[in-house]
Amino acid sequence: MGKPLFGTLIALLYKGRPILGIIDQPVLCERWIVINGRRTTLNGEKVATRNCAKPAQAYLYTTSPHLFSGDVEEAFARVRNKLVQEDNKLLRDRFKDLQVQHQKMQEQNKKI
């Protein structure tokens, strides 16, 4: 038996530009609605994204990257790889900070 997640996705375009988008997921009791020029809503409540100064602070979600092909697949890979690079840099910097802290603690322990 699969996961009980399913939904309906609706998009309305006018001259190739998005005007309206709806994601309805009945099992999760979620309905996302976006209308061009208005704030997105989740179940009637206005929602917004948080500020994100660096790619390493961002989240990237997809059902499956295997759904993409051609130019879209390449674009997704570029974004994913940028986030991974930023995340790895953040981890390396944090690891260096921990190493410095560890060395300071060892020096302090030698003095005791």
N, C-alpha and C positions, 0 to 999 in steps of 0.2 A: 504494500500500500504506500502511496506517495505522500508527500507533504500536503496538508489541506490548505494550501495557499493558492489562490487564483484571483484574478481580477479582470477588470475591464478598463481598457485604455481608450480614451476618445480624444481626438485632436481636430480642431477646426482651423483650416488655413484659408486665408483670403489673399489671392495673388501670390501664393507661395510663402506667405508670412503667417506665423502662428497668432491666432486670435483668442483661442480657448483651449484649455487642456483639462481633462478630468482623469483621475486614477481612482477607481472604486474597488475596494477590497472588502467584500462583505464578511468574510471570516474574521478579519481583524477589526471590523467596524470602523474602517477608515475610508474617507472620501476627501481626496485632495482636489481642489479646483483652483485654476489660475486663469485669469482673464487679463488680456493685454491692458497695461496701464493701471492695474489694481494689485493689491497685495494678495498673495496666495493664502488660501484657507485650508485648514484641516478640520473637517466636521463642523464647518461654520465659524471657527475661530481663526483670526488672522495669525499667520506665522511668518517668520523671516529667518534668513540664514544668519549665522554669527560672523563677525569680522574675523578675517584670517590673514594675518600679515605675511606669513611664510607658507610655502607649499607643505612643509613638514607638519604644519598645524591643521592641514586639511584632511577630510575624509573622502574616499573615492569608493562609490558603491556601484555595483552592476549585478544583474541576475547572473550573467556569465559572460566573460570576455570572449567566449567562443561563438557568441551570437553575432559578432562583428566580422566584417570582411572588407577587403580593399582599403580605400582611403580612410574609412571610419575605424577600421582595425588599427591602421598605422597611427591615427590621431590618438586613439585610446592608449596605445603602447607608449607614445611619447609622454602623455600625461602621467601614466603609471610609472614609467621609468624615472621621470623627474621627481615624483613623490618618493620613490624608493631611494634615489640618490640623496635627497634632502633628509630623509629619515635616517639613512645610514650615517650621514655626516653628523646629524644630531646625536645619534648613539655613540659615534666615535668621540665627539666632543665631551659628552657626558662621561664616557669611560675614562678619558684623560683627567677630567675633574675628580673622579673617584680615585684614580691612581695617586694624584697629588694629595688628596685628603688622607689616603692610606699611608703615604710616606710621612706626612706630618704627624699622624698618630703614632707611627713606629718611632719617630724621633722623640716624641714626647714620652713614650713608654721607656725608652732607653735612659732618659733623664731621671726617671722615678726609681 
